[in-house]
Amino acid sequence: MTIHLTPEQEERIKAVLNHGAYESIEQVVEAALVAVEQRVVPGFSGTQTELDTLLAEGMASKEMAESEFWDSVNRQTDAMLTERRADPRT
């Protein structure tokens, strides 16, 4: 499969790599795919802003391994979903 990126997308990927969040383009693509998969999980009612915040927090943390980051995202996402389900206003 060939993927064509815009110059802006290429720069965004380079910025992520330059910040040391990932070691390769393949890792960046894998993380992006996981994020997309998590957005389409049935029952998740979090906002895009909440997801972006979780992803940014994880990417900013150089102390976590990638698997630890995604475990953390999953836990926080589950907590947000539980909180929203318990809130009678939603």
N, C-alpha and C positions, 0 to 999 in steps of 0.2 A: 504494500500500500504506500502510495506517495501522498504526502501531506504538503500543501502549499500554504506558507505563512505570509502574512503581510509584513512589511518592514517593522511596523509597530509591535506585532506579536513577537518577531525575532528579538527586538530590543528588550521586550519584557522578559523573555526567557533568559537572555544574556544577563539582565539585571538580577534575576533570581540566582543564577549560577555565580555571578560575581559576589553576591552576598554570602555565598558559602552554604546556602540552605540545602543544595543538592550538588552532587558531583558530576552529573551528566544530564544531557538533554533527555535521555530515556527515563531517568528518575523524575524529571519535571513532568514529562508526559504521563507517567504512571500516577503521580500524585494528582494531576489534573483529572485523570479518569476516575480515580477513587472519589474525588470531590464531586464529580458529576453523578456518579453512582449513588453517593450519599444523598444528593439533592432529590433523587427520584425514588427514595425509599418510601413506600406507602406508609402513611401515618405521620410522617415528619411534617410538622406545621411551623417550623422555624422560618424566619425571614432570611432573605439573601444576606442582609446586613449581619445577622447573627452568625451565619455560616462563614461569611468573609472574616468576621472577627476571630472566630475559632481558628480558621486557617492561618490568618496573619500571626496569631499568638504562637501557633505551633511552628511556623516557619521562622519566627524570630528567636525561638529557643534552640540554641545550638547544643544544649546539654542533653536533649532527648534523641534517642535513636528514632528512625522513621517509624518503626513499629510501635514504639511508645507514644509517638505523636498521634498516630491514628487511633490507638486505644484511648488516648485522652480525648480526642475529638468525639469518638463514639460515646464515651461516658458523659461528656458535657451535652452532646446532642440528646441522648436519652434523658438526661436530667431536665433539659428544656422541654422536651416532649411531655414528660410526666408533669411538670409544672403547668404547662398549658392545659393539659387535660384536667387538672385539679382546679383550675381557675374558672369559676362559673361565668365570667364575662366573655369567655372565648367559645 
